[in-house]
Structure formats: C-alpha cells, structure tokens
Amino acid sequence: MDYSQLKRFAARQRSLLLTEDEEKVAYYGFMRLCALAVADRSALEELNALPLELRCAYFREKCSQFGEVFGGIFNLYSELPLPSQLLAEDGTSAELQGIQCEYFDDVRVLGWLHQYYNEPYRNEIAVGLKSSKRLSVDRVAAATQIFTPDWIADYMVQNTLGRYLRSHGFYIATGEAYFDDDKICKGSICPEDIKLIDPCLGCGHILLSAFDVFMELYRICGVPESTAAEKIMQHNLFGLELDERACAVAETALRLKAAEYGASIKPQVYDLAGVSEIVGSLINSEDIRITDDKTAFISQILNEKYDIIVTNPPYLGKAAMNVELSRFISERYSAYGADLFSVFIAKAIKICAKNGHLGFLTPSTWLFLQSYEKLRRLIYKECSIQTMLHFEYSAFDDATVPLCAFTMKKVPDCGRGTYLRLSDFKGNMELQRQKCLEGISDKNCTYRFEVNTSDFLRIPTAPVAYWLGKGSLKAFDGMTLGETVPVREGLITGDNDRFLRRWYEISKDKIDFTVSHKKKWFLLNKGGEYRKWYGNREFVVNWENDGAEIKSFRDVSGKLRSRPQSLDYNFRPSVSWSQITSGELSVRYFDSTFMFNVAGTSAFPGSEDELLLLLGLLNSKTASFLARVLNPTLNMNPGDLARLPMPELPNDCQAAKELVRENIRLCREDWDSFETSFEFRRHPLV
C-alpha cells in the first residue's frame, strides 16, 4: 500500500503539535488518537461530532476504555495533558478522519505512523551519524529505527517460519507467496512448542506477519480462532525493544490483531527501559537483576533458544556508538563490532536452536567488505543461506544504505540457496517487490542465482558473490596477486597541503626528474581519476634530505602525524591503481623516477616482462570483474587487489607484451598532448 498520504499527515501534524506543546505530550497525544482510529473508526467520528468543550473528556474516557483492552500506547504516560491542536476544530482529529478508511484496516498502520511522526527527528540525528558523531543513550533508538516494509516482513516470515512448518509436515499459505519451496517433509510438531522472537521489535511488523501464519497453522489443527489467538500470544510470539514508545505501539497493534479473532490477552513483548537501555537485547539473561515481573519475563526470554528469529536490527557504525555501547561490544562481540547490525546477527545465531531458521533485513555491506569477514565465516560455519533479496541501492526510501533481506537455516552446508539480484532494477520498493515475485515464479530468469553457501569459502575473505559461475569460482583456487608480486600502500604525509604540490606550481629546476636526490621536490604517484596504461602524473612531494621534514612531522603532543611506509619501494618500476575508483579498475605504468603515496597503491613486478604482462592482465575486463567481486565499493584498498586471483604468467608472450607497449605509447602521447603534462611539447592540432 502507498503510505505517502500518511507520511505527509504525520509530518505536518508533528510540526503543528510541537509549536505549542512539548515533544512527549505531542507524541503520545498523536499516537493515542491514531490508535483510537484503528481500534474503532466510529469513535473518531463521534469525537469530531461533539462540541469542542466535550471532546477532551470523551477522548480520555475512550482511551481509558481501550487501555483496559489494548494496553500499550493507550496506557503509557496516560496522565499527560492533551495538545491543544489535537482536538481543535480543523485540528489533528479532523484531518485524521479525512484520511481514507482502508489505511486503518491493517493494524500495521500504527507502526508506520510512529515512524513517519519521528522521521524528522531521526533525520536530524542521521546528520550526526554521517559525521561520525557519537550518539547518547537516549538517541540510539530514534537514530536506528527503520521499520520493515510489510511485504519484506512477509518474505522473511514465509522463508523462516513457513519453511520450518513445511519441514514438519504443515503447508501454510497466507497472502502473496514470497518463496517457492514446494517440498513438504514428514514430521510433526506441537504448534504451542514453536517459539519465534524479534529481538529488535520496533512496532511489531514482523510479529504481525508471523501471527497470520500461526493462525493458519492452528486452523489446520482444528483450534478455534479465539483460542488460537490466545495461544499465539502466550506460546509462539516474543519480542524485545529498546524504545518503550515503539514497544507500546507493538503491544497495542498485536492486541488489536488478537481482538479481530475474539481474544483479549497481553502479548509477550517487553521494552528494555530501566533494564538494558544501552545494549538492548544484546544483554545476557544472567546480567539482569530480577526486581519485578517485567525483569523476570525479560530474563526468561533471553535465556531461551528459539526455533525462529526474524528481525530488522539497528544499523549503527562503530564510530557513532557511545562509550558504554562501544565498550560492551569490544568486550563481548569484538569480532563482529564493525556495525550494530553485525553484532545482532551474531547474537541471533547464538540463541537460535539447531535446525532453526533466521531472517534479517540489513545493510548489504556485510556481503563483501573485509571488516565483516569474521561475520561471514561465522554464518558459513553455523548456517546455510537459503534465500536472499539484494535490493537496488536507492530503492528503500527510508534508508541511506544499500540493503538486503536474507534467510538462513542453522545447519551448515544444507544445499543451494536462492538469490535474487534486484540491484540492477532502479526504482522504488514496489518495483523491487514485483521483480521479487517474478524471480520466485521463473526459475530461469536472468537475475536469479542458486549457490551453495560453502562455495563462498573458495574466495579470499569469503564474500557472498552469489552471481559467480563455476568458471569464475575456479579462478580463485590458484595464486593471488599478493602472492605473486609485492603489493604496497605508499606514503602518508599527514598534511598534503603542506608537503604536496602540482608540478607546475614549482620551478622545474627544483624538481628531481632523474632521481639525483639533489633537489627538494620529487615526482609522486598519487592515484587520480580513471585512466588506463599511462598518466595521472601531476604531483610532486617535498622529499628533501630523504624526506627528513615528513619523517619528523608531529602534532603538538609529539605524536607522529606522517606514516613514511614502504619507502624501499619508491623509485621502482610499478603498476598502480587509484584507491578511490569510479567503478572500473584502471591500472597505469610508472617508471623508476616516481615515489608513491597511499592513494596510488602499487604492485612491483621483478622484471620488465613481468611488469608488461601484469599491466595487460590487470587492465583486462576479467580482472575488473573479479576485482568487483572482492570489493564492489568505490574504495579499492591494497588488500582487495592483493587477493585478486592470478593465472600463471607465461614465460614468453611477445605479442601480448607488444600490445601493452603500444597501449602505453598511445596513452602517453595523449597525456603529453596537454599542458598539464611536464613532458608537453606542443598540442597535436598545431
């Protein structure tokens, strides 16, 4: 469903409510009004039909009544005053009544209203995240709440809970099918014994999807609907959430869902306010001090093993973690601490029962980046990836990172998984949904891949390169570039504005073009724009007296600011590539008159023949393709290309070497035809 009208409504009302009332009063007034509209649309209409002076008393009375039945958002801080804008003529309640009724047919609308209302606040915090500003405890929840679109929640639940039930002899069909496993295995299980948890509950979207599947299961087993709803809440669904507001919304939404089937029961969902406000559900049960029923229930939930774990964990990089959270992760999850979502995956694997199923919506960075290698190896050791949706970068309106949704079974190497590469389809999430359904129904579609999880272990750092064919995987069985020739990262000056110049900013008689080591400025390979074979020869570096000034460059506390590394490789013939790329790999030749810095990462073959063959190989389409497997981002670190698979270089390949020489010559002529080259003589058109 298109929620754009709700998004505009929530943002506008937030702005109006906050003009006269404090944030807490505005939020709870807004959300209680929305919950009233979901619980009983006629109550909203009756409210707006009353004289202004009677509306406040009526609204409070209705909230009190609904609080006894639906709890959650109706009860939390119910003593707060009501915002004046909320019930005013042409105020929030009047605008809410004008919104289409069908929005309120699904109780998940409460979660979206919560997110849309808080979105401006979340965006404000996100600015701090981009600048690596550490978040205080009270802001972590607001900054990291991005809720799961309904169809993705359905996809994750169907491919975890649905597959689990099929493995025990139950075929469950609810709504649109987001998986194609048509095998029903023999076995049996008592429905009350199945435990599903969302440890990062949010407003309960995932549990609401799971509720529908469990309801169908109990129907198959002949259980009356009202009894089934009670059993689901009591035995099957569990949730924990750091944010008490979101958790209150989830409780109300779940109780409204149960009420549709004639049941009135409190769900097993708990906020961690006052229990674990820093690390949330990452805490262990033994670390909780039991003081009341709430802490006892939370401790018990954390002490269980779960058959199904489905969640959209918070995304928070290490640089933005506050001191307490960072310390906790360093002490207990240091191998997976690059981002908070990575830690939650590791925790979920730990609490998942053997043969259980897990589903996640996370940034896709873990698929490739070296900082998540230990997480990948943990997954391959403990689990098998069964399905994955790899989304297009900008499709998810509410996130600023590329995302993927995936499901796993906690059994290593249990067969081939199905991967849909939706990243090539630019558009919104509705287009991604349509392409997902097409990929599920058509096993021969071009963006559908089937791979064994164990195959990824054949690739250095084990990236989830699911689109590789058998031939490409086989390429990784041999030697790597780093095992064949030295690959090095060059000089870091600590202050390029101070120590670097473009060659034409310096008098030519002060530049050492011949490596006499008698002048101040030396030619420097500093990477640069996309360019193959030859070029990007613009910079010089102050290396007077063998770099004495750079080598002794310190800050006010005496700490060395520069990093004079790989100095033995300066002034050696090399092939080099830029650390920041435009997408495709481009490699250039540098002779023995150049130094190199960190942005001009280089490889140093032992002979001219080896250099020419290596330059030709690295500029091939095959090398570019395989380099993108190792790192699909724009940052090509030295270690990434050092892991590039290398064939054995032939002893004699004269034709190939001549072609490389010709390419160098042509690109050199092009580079030298402009005045930015220090070897420029005249323009070719003159």
GUTOR-494845 format. One line per 2 residues: number of its first residue (from 1); their letters; for each residue x, y, z of C-alpha. Coordinates in steps of 0.25 Angstrom, whole numbers, padded with zeros to 4 digits. Example, Ala and Ser with C-alpha at 12.3 -4.5 7.8 and 13.67 -1.06 7.14 Angstrom:
2
1) as) 0049/-0018/0031; 0055/-0004/0029 $
//
This chain:
686
1) md) 0000/0000/0000; 0005/0014/-0003 $
3) ys) 0006/0021/0010; 0010/0035/0005 $
5) ql) -0003/0041/0010; 0000/0036/0024 $
7) kr) 0015/0041/0023; 0010/0055/0019 $
9) fa) 0000/0055/0030; 0009/0051/0041 $
11) ar) 0020/0061/0037; 0010/0072/0037 $
13) qr) 0003/0069/0050; 0017/0067/0057 $
15) sl) 0021/0081/0053; 0007/0087/0057 $
17) ll) 0007/0080/0070; 0021/0084/0074 $
19) te) 0018/0098/0072; 0010/0099/0085 $
21) de) 0014/0086/0093; 0026/0079/0098 $
23) ek) 0031/0067/0090; 0026/0056/0099 $
25) va) 0012/0062/0101; 0011/0064/0085 $
27) yy) 0015/0049/0082; 0006/0042/0092 $
29) gf) -0006/0050/0088; -0004/0048/0073 $
31) mr) -0001/0033/0075; -0013/0031/0084 $
33) lc) -0022/0038/0074; -0017/0029/0063 $
35) al) -0019/0017/0071; -0033/0021/0074 $
37) av) -0036/0022/0059; -0030/0008/0057 $
39) ad) -0038/0002/0069; -0051/0008/0066 $
41) rs) -0053/0017/0054; -0067/0021/0059 $
43) al) -0061/0026/0072; -0053/0036/0064 $
45) ee) -0065/0041/0056; -0073/0042/0069 $
47) ln) -0061/0050/0075; -0061/0060/0064 $
49) al) -0076/0062/0064; -0076/0066/0079 $
51) pl) -0075/0081/0083; -0061/0085/0086 $
53) el) -0063/0086/0101; -0067/0072/0102 $
55) rc) -0056/0065/0093; -0045/0065/0103 $
57) ay) -0054/0057/0113; -0059/0048/0102 $
59) fr) -0045/0045/0097; -0039/0042/0111 $
61) ek) -0051/0033/0114; -0049/0025/0101 $
63) cs) -0034/0024/0103; -0037/0018/0117 $
65) qf) -0046/0008/0112; -0037/0004/0101 $
67) ge) -0025/0004/0110; -0032/-0008/0118 $
69) vf) -0034/-0016/0106; -0022/-0012/0097 $
71) gg) -0012/-0006/0107; 0001/-0001/0101 $
73) if) 0000/0013/0095; -0013/0015/0102 $
75) nl) -0007/0013/0115; 0008/0018/0115 $
77) ys) 0008/0032/0121; -0007/0033/0120 $
79) el) -0006/0045/0131; 0000/0054/0121 $
81) pl) -0009/0066/0117; -0015/0067/0103 $
83) ps) -0009/0076/0092; -0018/0087/0088 $
85) ql) -0016/0085/0073; -0020/0070/0075 $
87) la) -0036/0072/0077; -0037/0086/0071 $
89) ed) -0047/0090/0060; -0039/0086/0047 $
91) gt) -0029/0080/0056; -0022/0067/0056 $
93) sa) -0034/0058/0059; -0042/0065/0048 $
95) el) -0030/0063/0038; -0029/0048/0042 $
97) qg) -0044/0046/0039; -0042/0051/0025 $
99) iq) -0031/0040/0022; -0036/0028/0014 $
101) ce) -0042/0017/0023; -0035/0006/0017 $
103) yf) -0022/0011/0023; -0027/0007/0036 $
105) dd) -0032/-0007/0032; -0017/-0013/0035 $
107) vr) -0012/-0010/0049; 0002/-0009/0044 $
109) vl) -0002/0005/0040; 0001/0009/0055 $
111) gw) 0016/0006/0053; 0017/0014/0040 $
113) lh) 0010/0026/0047; 0020/0024/0058 $
115) qy) 0032/0024/0049; 0027/0036/0040 $
117) yn) 0024/0044/0052; 0038/0042/0057 $
119) ep) 0045/0043/0044; 0049/0058/0044 $
121) yr) 0056/0055/0058; 0063/0043/0052 $
123) ne) 0068/0050/0040; 0073/0061/0049 $
125) ia) 0081/0050/0057; 0086/0044/0044 $
127) vg) 0093/0056/0041; 0102/0054/0053 $
129) lk) 0104/0039/0049; 0109/0044/0035 $
131) ss) 0120/0052/0043; 0123/0040/0052 $
133) kr) 0117/0047/0064; 0115/0038/0076 $
135) ls) 0100/0036/0080; 0096/0038/0094 $
137) vd) 0088/0026/0100; 0074/0033/0098 $
139) rv) 0077/0036/0084; 0081/0022/0079 $
141) aa) 0067/0017/0077; 0062/0029/0069 $
143) at) 0074/0029/0060; 0073/0014/0057 $
145) qi) 0058/0011/0055; 0055/0008/0041 $
147) ft) 0043/-0001/0040; 0041/-0013/0031 $
149) pd) 0032/-0011/0019; 0020/-0021/0020 $
151) wi) 0024/-0029/0008; 0038/-0031/0013 $
153) ad) 0033/-0035/0027; 0024/-0045/0020 $
155) ym) 0036/-0050/0011; 0045/-0052/0024 $
157) vq) 0034/-0059/0031; 0030/-0069/0020 $
159) nt) 0044/-0073/0017; 0047/-0075/0032 $
161) lg) 0034/-0079/0039; 0028/-0084/0027 $
163) ry) 0039/-0093/0023; 0040/-0098/0037 $
165) lr) 0026/-0103/0037; 0027/-0109/0024 $
167) sh) 0039/-0117/0029; 0029/-0123/0040 $
169) gf) 0018/-0126/0030; 0010/-0113/0030 $
171) yi) 0007/-0106/0017; 0003/-0091/0021 $
173) at) -0002/-0082/0010; -0005/-0067/0014 $
175) ge) -0006/-0056/0005; 0004/-0054/-0006 $
177) ay) 0015/-0065/-0007; 0029/-0060/-0006 $
179) fd) 0036/-0073/-0006; 0036/-0085/-0016 $
181) dd) 0040/-0097/-0007; 0029/-0107/-0011 $
183) ki) 0034/-0119/-0003; 0026/-0123/0009 $
185) ck) 0034/-0132/0018; 0029/-0143/0028 $
187) gs) 0029/-0140/0043; 0021/-0134/0054 $
189) ic) 0022/-0123/0064; 0012/-0117/0074 $
191) pe) 0009/-0103/0070; 0010/-0098/0084 $
193) di) 0025/-0102/0084; 0029/-0093/0073 $
195) kl) 0036/-0080/0078; 0038/-0068/0069 $
197) id) 0045/-0056/0074; 0048/-0042/0068 $
199) pc) 0059/-0037/0078; 0058/-0023/0071 $
201) lg) 0043/-0022/0071; 0041/-0008/0067 $
203) cg) 0026/-0006/0065; 0023/-0021/0063 $
205) hi) 0022/-0022/0048; 0029/-0036/0047 $
207) ll) 0021/-0042/0059; 0009/-0037/0052 $
209) sa) 0013/-0045/0039; 0016/-0057/0048 $
211) fd) 0003/-0056/0055; -0005/-0059/0042 $
213) vf) 0004/-0071/0039; 0002/-0077/0053 $
215) me) -0013/-0074/0052; -0014/-0082/0039 $
217) ly) -0006/-0093/0046; -0016/-0094/0057 $
219) ri) -0027/-0094/0048; -0021/-0106/0041 $
221) cg) -0020/-0113/0054; -0035/-0110/0057 $
223) vp) -0033/-0100/0068; -0044/-0089/0069 $
225) es) -0039/-0075/0065; -0041/-0068/0079 $
227) ta) -0033/-0080/0086; -0023/-0079/0074 $
229) ae) -0020/-0064/0076; -0018/-0066/0091 $
231) ki) -0008/-0078/0089; -0001/-0070/0079 $
233) mq) 0001/-0058/0089; 0004/-0068/0100 $
235) hn) 0013/-0078/0094; 0018/-0074/0080 $
237) lf) 0022/-0059/0079; 0032/-0052/0087 $
239) gl) 0039/-0038/0085; 0048/-0029/0092 $
241) el) 0051/-0014/0088; 0060/-0003/0094 $
243) de) 0050/0008/0091; 0038/0008/0101 $
245) ra) 0029/0016/0091; 0031/0007/0079 $
247) ca) 0029/-0005/0088; 0016/0001/0093 $
249) va) 0011/0003/0079; 0015/-0012/0076 $
251) et) 0007/-0017/0088; -0006/-0009/0084 $
253) al) -0005/-0014/0070; -0003/-0028/0074 $
255) rl) -0015/-0028/0084; -0023/-0021/0073 $
257) ka) -0019/-0033/0064; -0024/-0043/0074 $
259) ae) -0037/-0036/0076; -0040/-0038/0062 $
261) yg) -0042/-0053/0066; -0049/-0050/0079 $
263) as) -0037/-0051/0088; -0032/-0042/0099 $
265) ik) -0018/-0045/0104; -0005/-0037/0106 $
267) pq) 0006/-0041/0097; 0020/-0046/0101 $
269) vy) 0027/-0033/0097; 0035/-0024/0106 $
271) dl) 0043/-0011/0105; 0056/-0011/0112 $
273) ag) 0055/0003/0119; 0061/0002/0132 $
275) vs) 0067/-0012/0129; 0077/-0010/0118 $
277) ei) 0076/0004/0112; 0090/0003/0106 $
279) vg) 0091/-0010/0099; 0077/-0014/0098 $
281) sl) 0074/-0029/0095; 0089/-0032/0093 $
283) in) 0090/-0033/0108; 0090/-0047/0114 $
285) se) 0080/-0052/0124; 0090/-0054/0135 $
287) di) 0093/-0039/0135; 0079/-0035/0138 $
289) ri) 0075/-0032/0153; 0062/-0038/0155 $
291) td) 0053/-0027/0163; 0039/-0030/0157 $
293) dk) 0031/-0038/0148; 0036/-0030/0136 $
295) ta) 0050/-0033/0138; 0047/-0047/0141 $
297) fi) 0040/-0049/0128; 0051/-0042/0120 $
299) sq) 0062/-0051/0127; 0054/-0063/0123 $
301) il) 0052/-0058/0109; 0067/-0056/0108 $
303) ne) 0070/-0070/0114; 0062/-0077/0103 $
305) ky) 0066/-0084/0090; 0057/-0080/0078 $
307) di) 0053/-0088/0066; 0051/-0075/0058 $
309) iv) 0058/-0062/0059; 0053/-0051/0050 $
311) tn) 0058/-0037/0051; 0062/-0023/0045 $
313) pp) 0073/-0020/0054; 0078/-0005/0057 $
315) yl) 0089/0000/0047; 0100/0008/0055 $
317) gk) 0114/0008/0051; 0125/0007/0062 $
319) aa) 0129/0022/0060; 0115/0026/0065 $
321) mn) 0114/0017/0077; 0114/0023/0090 $
323) ve) 0125/0019/0100; 0117/0009/0108 $
325) ls) 0112/0002/0096; 0125/0002/0089 $
327) rf) 0132/-0004/0102; 0121/-0015/0103 $
329) is) 0123/-0019/0088; 0138/-0019/0089 $
331) er) 0137/-0028/0101; 0127/-0038/0096 $
333) ys) 0126/-0037/0081; 0139/-0030/0076 $
335) ay) 0140/-0039/0064; 0126/-0034/0059 $
337) ga) 0127/-0020/0064; 0128/-0012/0051 $
339) dl) 0113/-0009/0052; 0102/-0012/0062 $
341) fs) 0094/-0020/0052; 0106/-0029/0051 $
343) vf) 0106/-0032/0066; 0091/-0035/0065 $
345) ia) 0093/-0045/0054; 0104/-0052/0063 $
347) ka) 0095/-0051/0075; 0083/-0057/0068 $
349) ik) 0091/-0069/0062; 0095/-0072/0077 $
351) ic) 0081/-0072/0082; 0075/-0080/0070 $
353) ak) 0072/-0095/0072; 0079/-0105/0064 $
355) ng) 0071/-0107/0051; 0064/-0093/0054 $
357) hl) 0062/-0082/0044; 0067/-0068/0043 $
359) gf) 0063/-0056/0035; 0069/-0042/0034 $
361) lt) 0068/-0028/0027; 0081/-0022/0028 $
363) ps) 0091/-0013/0020; 0097/-0021/0009 $
365) tw) 0111/-0016/0013; 0114/-0029/0021 $
367) lf) 0113/-0037/0007; 0126/-0032/0003 $
369) lq) 0134/-0023/0012; 0147/-0029/0019 $
371) sy) 0142/-0023/0032; 0131/-0033/0032 $
373) ek) 0139/-0045/0028; 0138/-0051/0042 $
375) lr) 0123/-0050/0042; 0122/-0057/0028 $
377) rl) 0131/-0068/0033; 0122/-0070/0046 $
379) iy) 0110/-0071/0037; 0116/-0081/0028 $
381) ke) 0121/-0089/0040; 0107/-0089/0047 $
383) cs) 0097/-0087/0036; 0093/-0088/0021 $
385) iq) 0087/-0076/0014; 0074/-0081/0008 $
387) tm) 0069/-0068/0001; 0074/-0054/-0001 $
389) lh) 0068/-0041/-0008; 0079/-0032/-0012 $
391) fe) 0072/-0018/-0013; 0075/-0007/-0022 $
393) ys) 0083/0004/-0015; 0073/0015/-0015 $
395) af) 0060/0007/-0015; 0058/0008/0000 $
397) dd) 0053/0022/0003; 0055/0021/0018 $
399) at) 0069/0017/0018; 0082/0023/0013 $
401) vp) 0090/0010/0011; 0089/-0002/0002 $
403) lc) 0080/-0013/0008; 0078/-0028/0006 $
405) af) 0068/-0037/0012; 0072/-0051/0015 $
407) tm) 0068/-0064/0022; 0077/-0076/0027 $
409) kk) 0075/-0089/0034; 0084/-0093/0045 $
411) vp) 0091/-0104/0039; 0104/-0103/0031 $
413) dc) 0104/-0106/0016; 0090/-0112/0015 $
415) gr) 0088/-0109/0000; 0087/-0098/-0010 $
417) gt) 0081/-0084/-0007; 0073/-0075/-0016 $
419) yl) 0078/-0061/-0018; 0070/-0050/-0026 $
421) rl) 0079/-0039/-0031; 0069/-0027/-0031 $
423) sd) 0081/-0017/-0030; 0080/-0015/-0045 $
425) fk) 0066/-0010/-0045; 0065/0005/-0042 $
427) gn) 0052/0009/-0035; 0044/0009/-0023 $
429) me) 0041/-0003/-0013; 0028/-0006/-0021 $
431) lq) 0037/-0009/-0034; 0046/-0018/-0025 $
433) rq) 0034/-0025/-0020; 0029/-0028/-0034 $
435) kc) 0043/-0033/-0038; 0044/-0042/-0026 $
437) le) 0031/-0049/-0029; 0035/-0050/-0044 $
439) gi) 0049/-0056/-0039; 0042/-0066/-0030 $
441) sd) 0032/-0071/-0041; 0042/-0072/-0052 $
443) kn) 0054/-0081/-0049; 0061/-0077/-0062 $
445) ct) 0060/-0062/-0060; 0074/-0055/-0062 $
447) yr) 0075/-0049/-0048; 0072/-0062/-0041 $
449) fe) 0084/-0070/-0036; 0085/-0083/-0028 $
451) vn) 0098/-0085/-0020; 0103/-0094/-0008 $
453) ts) 0108/-0085/0003; 0121/-0093/0004 $
455) df) 0125/-0088/-0010; 0128/-0074/-0004 $
457) lr) 0139/-0080/0005; 0147/-0082/-0008 $
459) ip) 0148/-0067/-0010; 0158/-0059/-0001 $
461) ta) 0151/-0052/0010; 0139/-0061/0006 $
463) pv) 0129/-0050/0000; 0115/-0054/-0003 $
465) ay) 0118/-0054/-0018; 0106/-0061/-0022 $
467) wl) 0105/-0058/-0036; 0119/-0064/-0040 $
469) gk) 0118/-0076/-0049; 0127/-0089/-0047 $
471) gs) 0138/-0084/-0056; 0139/-0071/-0048 $
473) lk) 0139/-0078/-0035; 0150/-0087/-0040 $
475) af) 0159/-0075/-0043; 0160/-0073/-0028 $
477) dg) 0166/-0087/-0026; 0180/-0082/-0030 $
479) mt) 0190/-0072/-0026; 0187/-0057/-0023 $
481) lg) 0193/-0044/-0028; 0199/-0042/-0014 $
483) et) 0205/-0056/-0014; 0211/-0053/-0028 $
485) vp) 0217/-0039/-0026; 0219/-0029/-0015 $
487) vr) 0206/-0020/-0013; 0209/-0008/-0005 $
489) eg) 0202/0004/0001; 0211/0017/0000 $
491) li) 0214/0029/0008; 0204/0037/0017 $
493) tg) 0210/0051/0019; 0200/0055/0030 $
495) dn) 0197/0068/0023; 0197/0068/0007 $
497) dr) 0194/0083/0007; 0207/0085/0013 $
499) fl) 0216/0075/0006; 0210/0073/-0008 $
501) rr) 0209/0082/-0020; 0205/0080/-0034 $
503) wy) 0218/0080/-0043; 0214/0093/-0050 $
505) ei) 0213/0101/-0036; 0228/0098/-0034 $
507) sk) 0240/0103/-0042; 0245/0092/-0051 $
509) dk) 0259/0093/-0047; 0255/0090/-0033 $
511) id) 0248/0077/-0037; 0257/0064/-0038 $
513) ft) 0252/0057/-0051; 0264/0048/-0051 $
515) vs) 0265/0043/-0037; 0278/0050/-0034 $
517) hk) 0274/0052/-0020; 0280/0066/-0020 $
519) kk) 0267/0074/-0021; 0255/0077/-0012 $
521) wf) 0243/0072/-0020; 0241/0058/-0025 $
523) ll) 0231/0052/-0035; 0219/0046/-0027 $
525) nk) 0209/0036/-0032; 0196/0040/-0025 $
527) gg) 0186/0031/-0031; 0176/0040/-0038 $
529) ey) 0164/0039/-0048; 0160/0027/-0056 $
531) rk) 0172/0025/-0066; 0178/0013/-0072 $
533) wy) 0192/0010/-0076; 0199/0023/-0074 $
535) gn) 0196/0037/-0068; 0192/0044/-0055 $
537) re) 0206/0049/-0053; 0203/0063/-0047 $
539) fv) 0208/0063/-0033; 0222/0065/-0026 $
541) vn) 0225/0063/-0012; 0235/0070/-0002 $
543) we) 0246/0059/0000; 0258/0068/0002 $
545) nd) 0268/0061/0011; 0262/0048/0009 $
547) ga) 0248/0053/0014; 0254/0058/0027 $
549) ei) 0243/0068/0029; 0232/0058/0026 $
551) ks) 0238/0047/0035; 0239/0056/0047 $
553) fr) 0225/0063/0045; 0218/0062/0058 $
555) dv) 0206/0068/0065; 0206/0077/0077 $
557) sg) 0206/0065/0087; 0218/0059/0080 $
559) kl) 0211/0048/0072; 0216/0045/0058 $
561) rs) 0206/0050/0048; 0212/0044/0036 $
563) rp) 0214/0030/0032; 0226/0028/0024 $
565) qs) 0223/0014/0019; 0228/0005/0008 $
567) ld) 0240/0014/0006; 0248/0003/0000 $
569) yn) 0239/0002/-0012; 0240/0017/-0016 $
571) fr) 0247/0019/-0029; 0244/0005/-0035 $
573) ps) 0236/0002/-0047; 0222/-0001/-0044 $
575) vs) 0207/-0003/-0048; 0198/0005/-0040 $
577) ws) 0183/0008/-0038; 0175/0018/-0030 $
579) qi) 0170/0015/-0017; 0157/0023/-0020 $
581) ts) 0151/0017/-0033; 0140/0022/-0042 $
583) ge) 0135/0007/-0043; 0144/0000/-0053 $
585) ls) 0158/-0004/-0049; 0169/0005/-0057 $
587) vr) 0184/0002/-0056; 0196/0010/-0060 $
589) yf) 0211/0009/-0062; 0221/0017/-0054 $
591) ds) 0235/0017/-0056; 0247/0018/-0046 $
593) tf) 0246/0033/-0045; 0234/0033/-0036 $
595) mf) 0230/0031/-0022; 0216/0027/-0018 $
597) nv) 0206/0030/-0007; 0195/0024/0000 $
599) ag) 0185/0028/-0011; 0194/0022/-0022 $
601) ts) 0195/0007/-0017; 0205/-0001/-0026 $
603) af) 0210/-0014/-0029; 0225/-0017/-0032 $
605) pg) 0228/-0028/-0042; 0242/-0033/-0042 $
607) se) 0245/-0031/-0057; 0240/-0023/-0069 $
609) de) 0234/-0035/-0076; 0226/-0038/-0063 $
611) ll) 0222/-0023/-0062; 0217/-0023/-0076 $
613) ll) 0209/-0036/-0075; 0203/-0032/-0061 $
615) lg) 0199/-0018/-0066; 0192/-0024/-0078 $
617) ll) 0185/-0034/-0069; 0180/-0024/-0059 $
619) ns) 0174/-0015/-0069; 0166/-0027/-0075 $
621) kt) 0151/-0028/-0073; 0153/-0041/-0066 $
623) as) 0162/-0034/-0055; 0152/-0023/-0054 $
625) fl) 0140/-0033/-0052; 0148/-0041/-0041 $
627) ar) 0152/-0028/-0034; 0138/-0024/-0032 $
629) vl) 0135/-0038/-0026; 0145/-0035/-0015 $
631) np) 0141/-0021/-0013; 0128/-0015/-0020 $
633) tl) 0130/-0001/-0014; 0138/0011/-0019 $
635) nm) 0149/0009/-0009; 0159/-0001/-0015 $
637) np) 0168/-0004/-0003; 0182/-0010/-0005 $
639) gd) 0177/-0023/0001; 0166/-0024/-0008 $
641) la) 0174/-0025/-0021; 0185/-0033/-0014 $
643) rl) 0174/-0044/-0013; 0171/-0044/-0028 $
645) pm) 0173/-0057/-0034; 0185/-0058/-0043 $
647) pe) 0188/-0068/-0054; 0202/-0073/-0056 $
649) lp) 0209/-0063/-0065; 0215/-0069/-0078 $
651) nd) 0230/-0069/-0080; 0228/-0064/-0094 $
653) cq) 0217/-0056/-0099; 0223/-0046/-0108 $
655) aa) 0210/-0042/-0115; 0203/-0038/-0102 $
657) ke) 0215/-0030/-0098; 0216/-0022/-0111 $
659) lv) 0201/-0019/-0110; 0203/-0014/-0095 $
661) re) 0215/-0005/-0100; 0207/0000/-0111 $
663) ni) 0195/0004/-0101; 0205/0011/-0092 $
665) rl) 0211/0019/-0104; 0197/0023/-0109 $
667) cr) 0193/0027/-0095; 0206/0034/-0093 $
669) ed) 0204/0042/-0105; 0190/0046/-0101 $
671) wd) 0195/0050/-0087; 0207/0058/-0092 $
673) sf) 0198/0066/-0102; 0193/0075/-0091 $
675) et) 0200/0086/-0084; 0197/0079/-0070 $
677) sf) 0208/0069/-0074; 0222/0072/-0071 $
679) ef) 0227/0066/-0084; 0217/0074/-0092 $
681) rr) 0224/0080/-0105; 0212/0084/-0114 $
683) hp) 0198/0082/-0116; 0195/0071/-0126 $
685) lv) 0186/0080/-0134; 0197/0091/-0136 $
//
